[in-house]
Amino acid sequence: MDLNLTADRLSEIRQAVPAGSARGDRSPSAFMADLGVGN
């Protein structure tokens, strides 16, 4: 898949989701333990 973003669109994405804003556990530890994997 080719994805071409204009400078304006890229700027909008950066404003909506600043670098470092996506962090933390994806699922609660209890759920991950049931799957046999740790957080």
mmCIF entry with sequence, helices, sheets and N, C-alpha, C, O atoms, coordinates in Angstrom:
data_MODEL
# 
_entry.id   MODEL 
# 
_entity.id                         1 
_entity.type                       polymer 
_entity.pdbx_number_of_molecules   1 
# 
_entity_poly.entity_id                      1 
_entity_poly.type                           'polypeptide(L)' 
_entity_poly.nstd_linkage                   no 
_entity_poly.nstd_monomer                   no 
_entity_poly.pdbx_seq_one_letter_code       MDLNLTADRLSEIRQAVPAGSARGDRSPSAFMADLGVGN 
_entity_poly.pdbx_seq_one_letter_code_can   MDLNLTADRLSEIRQAVPAGSARGDRSPSAFMADLGVGN 
_entity_poly.pdbx_strand_id                 A 
# 
loop_
_entity_poly_seq.entity_id 
_entity_poly_seq.num 
_entity_poly_seq.mon_id 
_entity_poly_seq.hetero 
1 1  MET n 
1 2  ASP n 
1 3  LEU n 
1 4  ASN n 
1 5  LEU n 
1 6  THR n 
1 7  ALA n 
1 8  ASP n 
1 9  ARG n 
1 10 LEU n 
1 11 SER n 
1 12 GLU n 
1 13 ILE n 
1 14 ARG n 
1 15 GLN n 
1 16 ALA n 
1 17 VAL n 
1 18 PRO n 
1 19 ALA n 
1 20 GLY n 
1 21 SER n 
1 22 ALA n 
1 23 ARG n 
1 24 GLY n 
1 25 ASP n 
1 26 ARG n 
1 27 SER n 
1 28 PRO n 
1 29 SER n 
1 30 ALA n 
1 31 PHE n 
1 32 MET n 
1 33 ALA n 
1 34 ASP n 
1 35 LEU n 
1 36 GLY n 
1 37 VAL n 
1 38 GLY n 
1 39 ASN n 
# 
_struct_asym.id          A 
_struct_asym.entity_id   1 
# 
loop_
_struct_conf.conf_type_id 
_struct_conf.id 
_struct_conf.pdbx_PDB_helix_id 
_struct_conf.beg_label_comp_id 
_struct_conf.beg_label_asym_id 
_struct_conf.beg_label_seq_id 
_struct_conf.pdbx_beg_PDB_ins_code 
_struct_conf.end_label_comp_id 
_struct_conf.end_label_asym_id 
_struct_conf.end_label_seq_id 
_struct_conf.pdbx_end_PDB_ins_code 
_struct_conf.beg_auth_comp_id 
_struct_conf.beg_auth_asym_id 
_struct_conf.beg_auth_seq_id 
_struct_conf.end_auth_comp_id 
_struct_conf.end_auth_asym_id 
_struct_conf.end_auth_seq_id 
_struct_conf.pdbx_PDB_helix_class 
_struct_conf.details 
_struct_conf.pdbx_PDB_helix_length 
HELX_P HELX_P1 AA1 ALA A 7  ? ALA A 16 ? ALA A 7  ALA A 16 1 ? 10 
HELX_P HELX_P2 AA2 SER A 29 ? ASP A 34 ? SER A 29 ASP A 34 1 ? 6  
# 
_struct_conf_type.id          HELX_P 
_struct_conf_type.criteria    ? 
_struct_conf_type.reference   ? 
# 
loop_
_atom_site.group_PDB 
_atom_site.id 
_atom_site.type_symbol 
_atom_site.label_atom_id 
_atom_site.label_alt_id 
_atom_site.label_comp_id 
_atom_site.label_asym_id 
_atom_site.label_entity_id 
_atom_site.label_seq_id 
_atom_site.pdbx_PDB_ins_code 
_atom_site.Cartn_x 
_atom_site.Cartn_y 
_atom_site.Cartn_z 
_atom_site.occupancy 
_atom_site.B_iso_or_equiv 
_atom_site.pdbx_formal_charge 
_atom_site.auth_seq_id 
_atom_site.auth_comp_id 
_atom_site.auth_asym_id 
_atom_site.auth_atom_id 
_atom_site.pdbx_PDB_model_num 
ATOM 1   N N  . MET A 1 1  ? 0.847  -1.157  0.000  1.00 0.00 ? 1  MET A N  1 
ATOM 2   C CA . MET A 1 1  ? 0.000  0.000   0.000  1.00 0.00 ? 1  MET A CA 1 
ATOM 3   C C  . MET A 1 1  ? 0.897  1.226   0.000  1.00 0.00 ? 1  MET A C  1 
ATOM 4   O O  . MET A 1 1  ? 1.844  1.317   0.781  1.00 0.00 ? 1  MET A O  1 
ATOM 5   N N  . ASP A 1 2  ? 0.602  2.137   -0.853 1.00 0.00 ? 2  ASP A N  1 
ATOM 6   C CA . ASP A 1 2  ? 1.292  3.422   -0.898 1.00 0.00 ? 2  ASP A CA 1 
ATOM 7   C C  . ASP A 1 2  ? 0.450  4.458   -0.167 1.00 0.00 ? 2  ASP A C  1 
ATOM 8   O O  . ASP A 1 2  ? -0.758 4.553   -0.379 1.00 0.00 ? 2  ASP A O  1 
ATOM 9   N N  . LEU A 1 3  ? 1.088  5.218   0.680  1.00 0.00 ? 3  LEU A N  1 
ATOM 10  C CA . LEU A 1 3  ? 0.386  6.257   1.423  1.00 0.00 ? 3  LEU A CA 1 
ATOM 11  C C  . LEU A 1 3  ? 1.157  7.551   1.254  1.00 0.00 ? 3  LEU A C  1 
ATOM 12  O O  . LEU A 1 3  ? 2.306  7.663   1.681  1.00 0.00 ? 3  LEU A O  1 
ATOM 13  N N  . ASN A 1 4  ? 0.529  8.509   0.639  1.00 0.00 ? 4  ASN A N  1 
ATOM 14  C CA . ASN A 1 4  ? 1.155  9.812   0.431  1.00 0.00 ? 4  ASN A CA 1 
ATOM 15  C C  . ASN A 1 4  ? 0.391  10.865  1.228  1.00 0.00 ? 4  ASN A C  1 
ATOM 16  O O  . ASN A 1 4  ? -0.793 11.104  0.989  1.00 0.00 ? 4  ASN A O  1 
ATOM 17  N N  . LEU A 1 5  ? 1.077  11.483  2.167  1.00 0.00 ? 5  LEU A N  1 
ATOM 18  C CA . LEU A 1 5  ? 0.461  12.508  3.006  1.00 0.00 ? 5  LEU A CA 1 
ATOM 19  C C  . LEU A 1 5  ? 1.017  13.875  2.634  1.00 0.00 ? 5  LEU A C  1 
ATOM 20  O O  . LEU A 1 5  ? 2.221  14.044  2.443  1.00 0.00 ? 5  LEU A O  1 
ATOM 21  N N  . THR A 1 6  ? 0.126  14.834  2.538  1.00 0.00 ? 6  THR A N  1 
ATOM 22  C CA . THR A 1 6  ? 0.575  16.202  2.315  1.00 0.00 ? 6  THR A CA 1 
ATOM 23  C C  . THR A 1 6  ? 1.160  16.735  3.618  1.00 0.00 ? 6  THR A C  1 
ATOM 24  O O  . THR A 1 6  ? 0.922  16.172  4.687  1.00 0.00 ? 6  THR A O  1 
ATOM 25  N N  . ALA A 1 7  ? 1.904  17.791  3.531  1.00 0.00 ? 7  ALA A N  1 
ATOM 26  C CA . ALA A 1 7  ? 2.473  18.412  4.726  1.00 0.00 ? 7  ALA A CA 1 
ATOM 27  C C  . ALA A 1 7  ? 1.366  18.854  5.676  1.00 0.00 ? 7  ALA A C  1 
ATOM 28  O O  . ALA A 1 7  ? 1.517  18.748  6.893  1.00 0.00 ? 7  ALA A O  1 
ATOM 29  N N  . ASP A 1 8  ? 0.253  19.349  5.133  1.00 0.00 ? 8  ASP A N  1 
ATOM 30  C CA . ASP A 1 8  ? -0.870 19.778  5.970  1.00 0.00 ? 8  ASP A CA 1 
ATOM 31  C C  . ASP A 1 8  ? -1.484 18.604  6.722  1.00 0.00 ? 8  ASP A C  1 
ATOM 32  O O  . ASP A 1 8  ? -1.766 18.711  7.915  1.00 0.00 ? 8  ASP A O  1 
ATOM 33  N N  . ARG A 1 9  ? -1.692 17.483  6.031  1.00 0.00 ? 9  ARG A N  1 
ATOM 34  C CA . ARG A 1 9  ? -2.272 16.296  6.677  1.00 0.00 ? 9  ARG A CA 1 
ATOM 35  C C  . ARG A 1 9  ? -1.343 15.759  7.754  1.00 0.00 ? 9  ARG A C  1 
ATOM 36  O O  . ARG A 1 9  ? -1.795 15.399  8.841  1.00 0.00 ? 9  ARG A O  1 
ATOM 37  N N  . LEU A 1 10 ? -0.065 15.703  7.464  1.00 0.00 ? 10 LEU A N  1 
ATOM 38  C CA . LEU A 1 10 ? 0.905  15.226  8.437  1.00 0.00 ? 10 LEU A CA 1 
ATOM 39  C C  . LEU A 1 10 ? 0.921  16.127  9.663  1.00 0.00 ? 10 LEU A C  1 
ATOM 40  O O  . LEU A 1 10 ? 1.037  15.640  10.788 1.00 0.00 ? 10 LEU A O  1 
ATOM 41  N N  . SER A 1 11 ? 0.808  17.409  9.461  1.00 0.00 ? 11 SER A N  1 
ATOM 42  C CA . SER A 1 11 ? 0.747  18.354  10.573 1.00 0.00 ? 11 SER A CA 1 
ATOM 43  C C  . SER A 1 11 ? -0.502 18.120  11.417 1.00 0.00 ? 11 SER A C  1 
ATOM 44  O O  . SER A 1 11 ? -0.439 18.173  12.645 1.00 0.00 ? 11 SER A O  1 
ATOM 45  N N  . GLU A 1 12 ? -1.633 17.862  10.771 1.00 0.00 ? 12 GLU A N  1 
ATOM 46  C CA . GLU A 1 12 ? -2.880 17.571  11.492 1.00 0.00 ? 12 GLU A CA 1 
ATOM 47  C C  . GLU A 1 12 ? -2.734 16.320  12.346 1.00 0.00 ? 12 GLU A C  1 
ATOM 48  O O  . GLU A 1 12 ? -3.189 16.290  13.489 1.00 0.00 ? 12 GLU A O  1 
ATOM 49  N N  . ILE A 1 13 ? -2.106 15.295  11.803 1.00 0.00 ? 13 ILE A N  1 
ATOM 50  C CA . ILE A 1 13 ? -1.900 14.052  12.551 1.00 0.00 ? 13 ILE A CA 1 
ATOM 51  C C  . ILE A 1 13 ? -0.993 14.303  13.747 1.00 0.00 ? 13 ILE A C  1 
ATOM 52  O O  . ILE A 1 13 ? -1.264 13.821  14.847 1.00 0.00 ? 13 ILE A O  1 
ATOM 53  N N  . ARG A 1 14 ? 0.073  15.048  13.540 1.00 0.00 ? 14 ARG A N  1 
ATOM 54  C CA . ARG A 1 14 ? 1.005  15.337  14.641 1.00 0.00 ? 14 ARG A CA 1 
ATOM 55  C C  . ARG A 1 14 ? 0.335  16.146  15.747 1.00 0.00 ? 14 ARG A C  1 
ATOM 56  O O  . ARG A 1 14 ? 0.660  15.969  16.921 1.00 0.00 ? 14 ARG A O  1 
ATOM 57  N N  . GLN A 1 15 ? -0.587 17.023  15.392 1.00 0.00 ? 15 GLN A N  1 
ATOM 58  C CA . GLN A 1 15 ? -1.309 17.798  16.402 1.00 0.00 ? 15 GLN A CA 1 
ATOM 59  C C  . GLN A 1 15 ? -2.309 16.921  17.150 1.00 0.00 ? 15 GLN A C  1 
ATOM 60  O O  . GLN A 1 15 ? -2.481 17.066  18.360 1.00 0.00 ? 15 GLN A O  1 
ATOM 61  N N  . ALA A 1 16 ? -2.964 16.019  16.437 1.00 0.00 ? 16 ALA A N  1 
ATOM 62  C CA . ALA A 1 16 ? -3.974 15.153  17.053 1.00 0.00 ? 16 ALA A CA 1 
ATOM 63  C C  . ALA A 1 16 ? -3.342 14.084  17.939 1.00 0.00 ? 16 ALA A C  1 
ATOM 64  O O  . ALA A 1 16 ? -3.898 13.722  18.976 1.00 0.00 ? 16 ALA A O  1 
ATOM 65  N N  . VAL A 1 17 ? -2.180 13.581  17.528 1.00 0.00 ? 17 VAL A N  1 
ATOM 66  C CA . VAL A 1 17 ? -1.508 12.508  18.260 1.00 0.00 ? 17 VAL A CA 1 
ATOM 67  C C  . VAL A 1 17 ? -0.032 12.871  18.390 1.00 0.00 ? 17 VAL A C  1 
ATOM 68  O O  . VAL A 1 17 ? 0.794  12.415  17.599 1.00 0.00 ? 17 VAL A O  1 
ATOM 69  N N  . PRO A 1 18 ? 0.297  13.691  19.386 1.00 0.00 ? 18 PRO A N  1 
ATOM 70  C CA . PRO A 1 18 ? 1.687  14.119  19.550 1.00 0.00 ? 18 PRO A CA 1 
ATOM 71  C C  . PRO A 1 18 ? 2.612  12.936  19.849 1.00 0.00 ? 18 PRO A C  1 
ATOM 72  O O  . PRO A 1 18 ? 2.179  11.927  20.407 1.00 0.00 ? 18 PRO A O  1 
ATOM 73  N N  . ALA A 1 19 ? 3.856  13.064  19.483 1.00 0.00 ? 19 ALA A N  1 
ATOM 74  C CA . ALA A 1 19 ? 4.855  12.033  19.770 1.00 0.00 ? 19 ALA A CA 1 
ATOM 75  C C  . ALA A 1 19 ? 4.863  11.726  21.261 1.00 0.00 ? 19 ALA A C  1 
ATOM 76  O O  . ALA A 1 19 ? 4.853  12.637  22.089 1.00 0.00 ? 19 ALA A O  1 
ATOM 77  N N  . GLY A 1 20 ? 4.881  10.450  21.598 1.00 0.00 ? 20 GLY A N  1 
ATOM 78  C CA . GLY A 1 20 ? 4.908  10.032  22.994 1.00 0.00 ? 20 GLY A CA 1 
ATOM 79  C C  . GLY A 1 20 ? 3.544  9.896   23.635 1.00 0.00 ? 20 GLY A C  1 
ATOM 80  O O  . GLY A 1 20 ? 3.453  9.478   24.789 1.00 0.00 ? 20 GLY A O  1 
ATOM 81  N N  . SER A 1 21 ? 2.479  10.237  22.924 1.00 0.00 ? 21 SER A N  1 
ATOM 82  C CA . SER A 1 21 ? 1.150  10.186  23.537 1.00 0.00 ? 21 SER A CA 1 
ATOM 83  C C  . SER A 1 21 ? 0.589  8.767   23.597 1.00 0.00 ? 21 SER A C  1 
ATOM 84  O O  . SER A 1 21 ? -0.307 8.492   24.395 1.00 0.00 ? 21 SER A O  1 
ATOM 85  N N  . ALA A 1 22 ? 1.096  7.880   22.777 1.00 0.00 ? 22 ALA A N  1 
ATOM 86  C CA . ALA A 1 22 ? 0.637  6.487   22.804 1.00 0.00 ? 22 ALA A CA 1 
ATOM 87  C C  . ALA A 1 22 ? 1.626  5.680   23.632 1.00 0.00 ? 22 ALA A C  1 
ATOM 88  O O  . ALA A 1 22 ? 2.693  5.300   23.149 1.00 0.00 ? 22 ALA A O  1 
ATOM 89  N N  . ARG A 1 23 ? 1.266  5.426   24.869 1.00 0.00 ? 23 ARG A N  1 
ATOM 90  C CA . ARG A 1 23 ? 2.140  4.664   25.751 1.00 0.00 ? 23 ARG A CA 1 
ATOM 91  C C  . ARG A 1 23 ? 1.292  3.955   26.796 1.00 0.00 ? 23 ARG A C  1 
ATOM 92  O O  . ARG A 1 23 ? 0.101  4.226   26.945 1.00 0.00 ? 23 ARG A O  1 
ATOM 93  N N  . GLY A 1 24 ? 1.921  3.060   27.499 1.00 0.00 ? 24 GLY A N  1 
ATOM 94  C CA . GLY A 1 24 ? 1.221  2.309   28.529 1.00 0.00 ? 24 GLY A CA 1 
ATOM 95  C C  . GLY A 1 24 ? 0.860  0.918   28.047 1.00 0.00 ? 24 GLY A C  1 
ATOM 96  O O  . GLY A 1 24 ? 1.145  0.529   26.915 1.00 0.00 ? 24 GLY A O  1 
ATOM 97  N N  . ASP A 1 25 ? 0.225  0.185   28.944 1.00 0.00 ? 25 ASP A N  1 
ATOM 98  C CA . ASP A 1 25 ? -0.170 -1.180  28.628 1.00 0.00 ? 25 ASP A CA 1 
ATOM 99  C C  . ASP A 1 25 ? -1.306 -1.196  27.630 1.00 0.00 ? 25 ASP A C  1 
ATOM 100 O O  . ASP A 1 25 ? -2.210 -0.362  27.677 1.00 0.00 ? 25 ASP A O  1 
ATOM 101 N N  . ARG A 1 26 ? -1.246 -2.149  26.735 1.00 0.00 ? 26 ARG A N  1 
ATOM 102 C CA . ARG A 1 26 ? -2.296 -2.287  25.733 1.00 0.00 ? 26 ARG A CA 1 
ATOM 103 C C  . ARG A 1 26 ? -3.546 -2.904  26.351 1.00 0.00 ? 26 ARG A C  1 
ATOM 104 O O  . ARG A 1 26 ? -4.667 -2.520  26.017 1.00 0.00 ? 26 ARG A O  1 
ATOM 105 N N  . SER A 1 27 ? -3.350 -3.857  27.248 1.00 0.00 ? 27 SER A N  1 
ATOM 106 C CA . SER A 1 27 ? -4.456 -4.539  27.915 1.00 0.00 ? 27 SER A CA 1 
ATOM 107 C C  . SER A 1 27 ? -4.137 -4.645  29.399 1.00 0.00 ? 27 SER A C  1 
ATOM 108 O O  . SER A 1 27 ? -2.967 -4.607  29.780 1.00 0.00 ? 27 SER A O  1 
ATOM 109 N N  . PRO A 1 28 ? -5.165 -4.779  30.252 1.00 0.00 ? 28 PRO A N  1 
ATOM 110 C CA . PRO A 1 28 ? -4.915 -4.945  31.686 1.00 0.00 ? 28 PRO A CA 1 
ATOM 111 C C  . PRO A 1 28 ? -4.064 -6.187  31.956 1.00 0.00 ? 28 PRO A C  1 
ATOM 112 O O  . PRO A 1 28 ? -4.163 -7.179  31.234 1.00 0.00 ? 28 PRO A O  1 
ATOM 113 N N  . SER A 1 29 ? -3.242 -6.133  32.979 1.00 0.00 ? 29 SER A N  1 
ATOM 114 C CA . SER A 1 29 ? -2.335 -7.229  33.312 1.00 0.00 ? 29 SER A CA 1 
ATOM 115 C C  . SER A 1 29 ? -3.065 -8.550  33.505 1.00 0.00 ? 29 SER A C  1 
ATOM 116 O O  . SER A 1 29 ? -2.562 -9.597  33.098 1.00 0.00 ? 29 SER A O  1 
ATOM 117 N N  . ALA A 1 30 ? -4.252 -8.516  34.123 1.00 0.00 ? 30 ALA A N  1 
ATOM 118 C CA . ALA A 1 30 ? -5.014 -9.747  34.350 1.00 0.00 ? 30 ALA A CA 1 
ATOM 119 C C  . ALA A 1 30 ? -5.376 -10.419 33.026 1.00 0.00 ? 30 ALA A C  1 
ATOM 120 O O  . ALA A 1 30 ? -5.323 -11.645 32.923 1.00 0.00 ? 30 ALA A O  1 
ATOM 121 N N  . PHE A 1 31 ? -5.734 -9.653  32.040 1.00 0.00 ? 31 PHE A N  1 
ATOM 122 C CA . PHE A 1 31 ? -6.064 -10.221 30.726 1.00 0.00 ? 31 PHE A CA 1 
ATOM 123 C C  . PHE A 1 31 ? -4.825 -10.850 30.097 1.00 0.00 ? 31 PHE A C  1 
ATOM 124 O O  . PHE A 1 31 ? -4.897 -11.938 29.526 1.00 0.00 ? 31 PHE A O  1 
ATOM 125 N N  . MET A 1 32 ? -3.702 -10.169 30.203 1.00 0.00 ? 32 MET A N  1 
ATOM 126 C CA . MET A 1 32 ? -2.471 -10.677 29.618 1.00 0.00 ? 32 MET A CA 1 
ATOM 127 C C  . MET A 1 32 ? -2.023 -11.953 30.327 1.00 0.00 ? 32 MET A C  1 
ATOM 128 O O  . MET A 1 32 ? -1.511 -12.869 29.683 1.00 0.00 ? 32 MET A O  1 
ATOM 129 N N  . ALA A 1 33 ? -2.212 -12.024 31.647 1.00 0.00 ? 33 ALA A N  1 
ATOM 130 C CA . ALA A 1 33 ? -1.848 -13.219 32.404 1.00 0.00 ? 33 ALA A CA 1 
ATOM 131 C C  . ALA A 1 33 ? -2.668 -14.416 31.932 1.00 0.00 ? 33 ALA A C  1 
ATOM 132 O O  . ALA A 1 33 ? -2.147 -15.528 31.849 1.00 0.00 ? 33 ALA A O  1 
ATOM 133 N N  . ASP A 1 34 ? -3.945 -14.199 31.623 1.00 0.00 ? 34 ASP A N  1 
ATOM 134 C CA . ASP A 1 34 ? -4.794 -15.278 31.112 1.00 0.00 ? 34 ASP A CA 1 
ATOM 135 C C  . ASP A 1 34 ? -4.278 -15.815 29.783 1.00 0.00 ? 34 ASP A C  1 
ATOM 136 O O  . ASP A 1 34 ? -4.517 -16.973 29.442 1.00 0.00 ? 34 ASP A O  1 
ATOM 137 N N  . LEU A 1 35 ? -3.573 -14.975 29.035 1.00 0.00 ? 35 LEU A N  1 
ATOM 138 C CA . LEU A 1 35 ? -3.017 -15.393 27.749 1.00 0.00 ? 35 LEU A CA 1 
ATOM 139 C C  . LEU A 1 35 ? -1.636 -16.021 27.890 1.00 0.00 ? 35 LEU A C  1 
ATOM 140 O O  . LEU A 1 35 ? -1.075 -16.541 26.925 1.00 0.00 ? 35 LEU A O  1 
ATOM 141 N N  . GLY A 1 36 ? -1.096 -15.965 29.109 1.00 0.00 ? 36 GLY A N  1 
ATOM 142 C CA . GLY A 1 36 ? 0.221  -16.540 29.345 1.00 0.00 ? 36 GLY A CA 1 
ATOM 143 C C  . GLY A 1 36 ? 1.369  -15.626 28.959 1.00 0.00 ? 36 GLY A C  1 
ATOM 144 O O  . GLY A 1 36 ? 2.493  -16.086 28.761 1.00 0.00 ? 36 GLY A O  1 
ATOM 145 N N  . VAL A 1 37 ? 1.096  -14.346 28.851 1.00 0.00 ? 37 VAL A N  1 
ATOM 146 C CA . VAL A 1 37 ? 2.147  -13.374 28.552 1.00 0.00 ? 37 VAL A CA 1 
ATOM 147 C C  . VAL A 1 37 ? 2.116  -12.279 29.605 1.00 0.00 ? 37 VAL A C  1 
ATOM 148 O O  . VAL A 1 37 ? 1.065  -11.991 30.178 1.00 0.00 ? 37 VAL A O  1 
ATOM 149 N N  . GLY A 1 38 ? 3.249  -11.677 29.857 1.00 0.00 ? 38 GLY A N  1 
ATOM 150 C CA . GLY A 1 38 ? 3.308  -10.621 30.859 1.00 0.00 ? 38 GLY A CA 1 
ATOM 151 C C  . GLY A 1 38 ? 3.374  -9.251  30.241 1.00 0.00 ? 38 GLY A C  1 
ATOM 152 O O  . GLY A 1 38 ? 3.782  -9.096  29.090 1.00 0.00 ? 38 GLY A O  1 
ATOM 153 N N  . ASN A 1 39 ? 2.971  -8.257  31.005 1.00 0.00 ? 39 ASN A N  1 
ATOM 154 C CA . ASN A 1 39 ? 3.068  -6.856  30.567 1.00 0.00 ? 39 ASN A CA 1 
ATOM 155 C C  . ASN A 1 39 ? 4.364  -6.293  31.059 1.00 0.00 ? 39 ASN A C  1 
ATOM 156 O O  . ASN A 1 39 ? 4.664  -5.125  30.810 1.00 0.00 ? 39 ASN A O  1 
# 
